């Protein structure tokens, strides 16, 4: 039976369309992130928005089986060219795009033609995980940090072509100050609260942080920010790469996730009697994530390229450990400045990158954290050194293990995690790993230089 109130959606769509006309929008981009982490889109004129809201826009089921190379693989749940889904814009998330005048944007939810939710809808899964957390009496705030490398459009493979300054250097701001100013201003116009924007370590690299939001909105914001960066870069004759490895020798772009768990107005990552002020619930939540990091990498680091980045002593968190402000730990405790900890304290997951579908990421982290709460899990002793500086025996004594060093290892870990697979549902869990194995096969035998060149501009 349909779960859609089509009459109400149509009426709401007409009202939103009237507003869009007044604000100068002519077209609405409707987007979803596919199982390979690529943002796919359809678009409708504003005059058709009410119809799209009520009845959806057609899309092939085969999008579930797209690789990042645009090849379409087969899988246990593939129907090939047969069948149709309907893409329904979320009107609450619709945003007029200052970065692309005349356009608005809305993420979609996927249904079949009878109005039944599609089991492979990543955004719906994020909403399900959020609701499950609420069912236990908790909420979460999350945000994504985005790192990217900017190059001159005329020389797109040279990371020093747009900025030649040192790591974190003000020289880069001097060289690209108007670009960064425009980016921050446009994001503000689009309702995105920028927390920080600054040069990063790798040549040509910048980082942008935004305010935390509820999990689904955090994933929406990650999509909107990335596409805004892309659009503003093009306006300035630049090109932006979010690849986890632009070239074999750089440190790579991350997609760190910050999260905190709340009981009403109380941040459970602060004011507790566990390590660094964690409450028992927040510790169990973090322990659930730490325990499942090998499997979570199949979601949060889903590209064959991800594992060129995920190496020791690159601040990516290659060993399973946690610690206070330890940038070599994949789970980093951030307390914040004294006087702000009741709002600022959070956990950061450092081992993920921007080839990931952000909706799947927030769902996976919430499911893992909830499992930790159900188990009353405890975190191990925090680590206050670089784990790579320890001997194998010292790491073994502390229970510190290497995270997967290949996508194949992460896939195996995910498939061995029955709880996480059940949370995702058999159809989506199976298809995701079908996609991962197909991409492993696609790039089998490729060296680091070939991989980075092939995937530099994919995500």
Secondary structure, DSSP 8 states (H G I E B T S, - for coil): -----HHHHHHHHHHHHHHHHHTT--EEEEEEE-TTS-EEEEEEEGGGHHHHHHH-EEE-GGGGGB-TTS-B---TT--TT---EEEEE-GGG-EE-TTSTTEEEEEEEEE-TTS-B-TT-HHHHHHHHHHHHHHTT-EEEEEE-EEEEEEEGGGTT-TTSS----TT-HHHHHHHHHHHHHHHHHHHHTT--EEEEEE-SSTTEEEEEE--B-HHHHHHHHHHHHHHHHHHHHHTTEEEE--S-SSTTS------EEEEEEETTEETTSS-SSGGG--HHHHHHHHHHHHTHHHHHHHHS-STTHHHH--TTTTS--EEEEEET-TTEEEEEE--STT-HHHH-EEEE-S--TTS-HHHHHHHHHHHHHHHHHHT--------S-GGGS-HHHHHHHT-EE--SSHHHHHHHHHH-HHHHHHH-HHHHHHHHHHHHHHHHHTTT--HHHHHHHHTTT-
